[in-house]
Amino acid sequence: MVHEAGHAFMTLALSGEVISVNLFADTSGTTVTKAKNKLSQVLIALAGYPFSVLTAWLFLFFLEKGQPLNILFILTSIALIIMVLSLRNTYGLFWAGTFVVFNLLIIYFDNKLIIYIAAAFYSLTILSDAVISSLVLLVLSIKQAKKSGDAANLQKITKIPAAIWAILILAFTLIIVWITVRNYFPSLNLIT
């Protein structure tokens, strides 16, 4: 959801049009957009992975500052915005709706421990998914470039091989993860 929201929000920021967002049971998704020019298309295609890892970084910042409720509000807002604006498939609507209700119940009952556990779970899930999905993208871009999603789209737009895009996306993701671990997991710092 966060990755697809990155594409949708970048589209809206560039005055493009979000046609649809679909979320699937295998944790994949698609965002169909219209953009005005090639630069906009590149930025939209590129937005998902950086948005995910930067969201995880922001959420871990909130956890470190003792503000886990912000994480629940942001994720619930993202789900609601995506649902209202462009979520089109039944599974995606069911998943996002359930997610929103679940988070609203956690917020309503205001149990600090449960709020913290949910916020930490979401943060670490988004962080680990950012790394795993970037690695999967790299493998797909090497083995089956045409099936490598965002990297394939970037290749179509720029003529730069999908594997190069996947390497750049993975490098950015790993840099942000390294910064995140260094700042928010100090006991894990092996390199100072």
C-alpha positions as CSV (number, residue, x, y, z in Angstrom):
1,M,0.0,0.0,0.0
2,V,2.8,2.4,0.9
3,H,4.7,1.7,-2.3
4,E,1.6,2.2,-4.5
5,A,0.7,5.4,-2.5
6,G,4.2,6.7,-3.4
7,H,3.3,6.4,-7.1
8,A,-0.1,8.0,-6.6
9,F,1.1,10.9,-4.5
10,M,3.9,11.7,-7.0
11,T,1.4,11.6,-9.8
12,L,-0.8,14.1,-7.9
13,A,2.2,16.3,-7.0
14,L,3.1,16.5,-10.7
15,S,-0.5,17.3,-11.7
16,G,-1.0,13.9,-13.4
17,E,-4.0,11.7,-13.1
18,V,-4.3,8.5,-11.0
19,I,-6.5,6.1,-12.9
20,S,-6.5,3.2,-10.5
21,V,-4.6,1.5,-7.6
22,N,-4.9,-2.2,-7.1
23,L,-3.6,-4.2,-4.1
24,F,-3.2,-8.0,-4.3
25,A,-3.1,-10.8,-1.8
26,D,0.6,-11.6,-2.7
27,T,1.5,-8.1,-1.4
28,S,2.0,-6.8,-4.9
29,G,0.1,-3.9,-6.4
30,T,-0.3,-1.7,-9.4
31,T,-0.9,2.0,-9.9
32,V,-2.1,3.2,-13.3
33,T,-1.4,6.9,-14.0
34,K,-1.4,9.5,-16.7
35,A,1.5,12.0,-16.8
36,K,2.2,15.0,-18.9
37,N,5.8,14.3,-20.1
38,K,8.6,11.8,-19.8
39,L,10.2,13.5,-16.8
40,S,6.9,13.1,-14.9
41,Q,6.7,9.5,-16.0
42,V,10.2,8.8,-14.7
43,L,9.5,10.4,-11.4
44,I,6.2,8.6,-11.0
45,A,7.7,5.2,-11.9
46,L,10.6,5.8,-9.5
47,A,8.6,7.1,-6.6
48,G,7.3,3.8,-5.0
49,Y,10.6,2.4,-3.6
50,P,12.0,5.6,-2.2
51,F,8.6,6.5,-0.7
52,S,8.5,3.2,1.1
53,V,11.9,3.3,2.6
54,L,11.6,7.0,3.5
55,T,8.3,6.2,5.2
56,A,9.9,3.5,7.2
57,W,12.7,5.9,8.2
58,L,10.1,8.5,9.3
59,F,8.2,6.0,11.3
60,L,11.3,4.8,13.1
61,F,12.0,8.4,13.9
62,F,8.5,8.8,15.4
63,L,9.1,5.6,17.5
64,E,12.4,6.9,18.8
65,K,10.7,10.2,19.7
66,G,7.9,8.4,21.5
67,Q,5.2,9.3,19.0
68,P,3.9,5.9,17.8
69,L,0.4,7.3,17.4
70,N,1.6,9.4,14.5
71,I,2.4,6.2,12.6
72,L,-1.1,4.9,13.0
73,F,-2.6,8.2,11.9
74,I,-0.4,8.4,8.8
75,L,-1.0,4.9,7.7
76,T,-4.7,5.1,8.3
77,S,-4.8,8.4,6.3
78,I,-2.8,6.9,3.5
79,A,-5.3,3.9,3.3
80,L,-8.3,6.2,3.4
81,I,-6.9,8.5,0.7
82,I,-6.0,5.6,-1.6
83,M,-9.5,4.1,-1.0
84,V,-11.3,7.3,-1.8
85,L,-9.2,8.4,-4.7
86,S,-8.4,5.4,-6.7
87,L,-8.5,1.9,-5.1
88,R,-10.4,-0.2,-7.6
89,N,-10.1,-3.9,-6.9
90,T,-12.3,-5.9,-4.4
91,Y,-9.4,-7.4,-2.5
92,G,-7.6,-4.0,-2.2
93,L,-10.8,-2.3,-0.9
94,F,-11.4,-5.1,1.6
95,W,-7.8,-5.1,2.8
96,A,-7.6,-1.3,3.1
97,G,-11.0,-1.1,4.8
98,T,-10.1,-3.8,7.3
99,F,-6.7,-2.0,7.9
100,V,-8.4,1.3,8.6
101,V,-11.0,-0.2,11.0
102,F,-8.3,-2.2,12.8
103,N,-6.2,1.0,13.3
104,L,-9.1,3.1,14.3
105,L,-10.0,0.5,17.0
106,I,-6.4,0.6,18.3
107,I,-6.5,4.4,18.4
108,Y,-9.9,4.4,20.0
109,F,-9.0,2.0,22.9
110,D,-5.8,4.0,23.5
111,N,-3.7,1.2,25.0
112,K,-0.2,2.7,24.9
113,L,1.5,-0.8,24.6
114,I,-0.7,-2.0,21.8
115,I,-0.3,1.3,19.9
116,Y,3.5,1.0,20.3
117,I,3.5,-2.7,19.2
118,A,1.4,-2.0,16.2
119,A,3.5,1.1,15.2
120,A,6.7,-0.9,15.6
121,F,5.3,-3.8,13.6
122,Y,4.2,-1.5,10.8
123,S,7.5,0.4,10.8
124,L,9.7,-2.7,10.7
125,T,7.5,-4.4,8.1
126,I,7.7,-1.5,5.8
127,L,11.5,-1.2,6.3
128,S,12.1,-4.9,5.7
129,D,9.7,-4.9,2.7
130,A,11.6,-2.0,1.2
131,V,14.8,-4.1,1.2
132,I,13.2,-7.3,0.1
133,S,11.2,-5.8,-2.7
134,S,14.3,-3.9,-3.9
135,L,16.2,-7.1,-4.0
136,V,13.4,-8.9,-5.8
137,L,13.3,-6.0,-8.3
138,L,17.0,-6.5,-9.0
139,V,16.7,-10.2,-9.5
140,L,13.7,-9.8,-11.8
141,S,15.4,-7.0,-13.8
142,I,18.3,-9.3,-14.5
143,K,16.4,-12.6,-15.2
144,Q,13.1,-11.2,-16.7
145,A,13.5,-7.5,-17.4
146,K,10.1,-7.2,-19.0
147,K,8.4,-8.5,-15.8
148,S,10.4,-6.2,-13.5
149,G,7.5,-3.7,-12.9
150,D,8.9,-0.2,-12.1
151,A,12.3,-1.0,-13.5
152,A,10.7,-2.2,-16.8
153,N,8.6,0.9,-17.0
154,L,11.7,3.1,-16.4
155,Q,13.6,1.1,-19.1
156,K,10.7,1.8,-21.6
157,I,10.7,5.5,-20.8
158,T,14.5,6.1,-20.7
159,K,16.0,3.2,-22.7
160,I,18.4,2.7,-19.7
161,P,18.4,-1.1,-18.8
162,A,16.0,-2.2,-16.1
163,A,18.9,-3.7,-14.1
164,I,20.6,-0.3,-13.9
165,W,17.4,1.2,-12.5
166,A,17.1,-1.7,-10.1
167,I,20.7,-1.2,-8.9
168,L,20.1,2.5,-8.3
169,I,16.8,1.8,-6.4
170,L,18.5,-0.9,-4.3
171,A,21.5,1.4,-3.6
172,F,19.2,4.2,-2.4
173,T,17.2,1.8,-0.3
174,L,20.3,0.3,1.4
175,I,21.7,3.8,2.1
176,I,18.5,4.8,3.8
177,V,18.3,1.5,5.7
178,W,22.0,2.0,6.8
179,I,21.2,5.5,8.0
180,T,18.1,4.2,9.8
181,V,19.9,1.4,11.6
182,R,22.7,3.7,12.5
183,N,20.4,6.3,14.0
184,Y,17.6,4.2,15.5
185,F,19.2,0.9,16.4
186,P,22.4,2.1,18.2
187,S,23.1,-1.2,19.9
188,L,23.4,-2.7,16.4
189,N,26.0,-0.2,15.3
190,L,29.1,-2.2,14.5
191,I,30.6,0.5,12.3
192,T,30.9,4.0,13.8
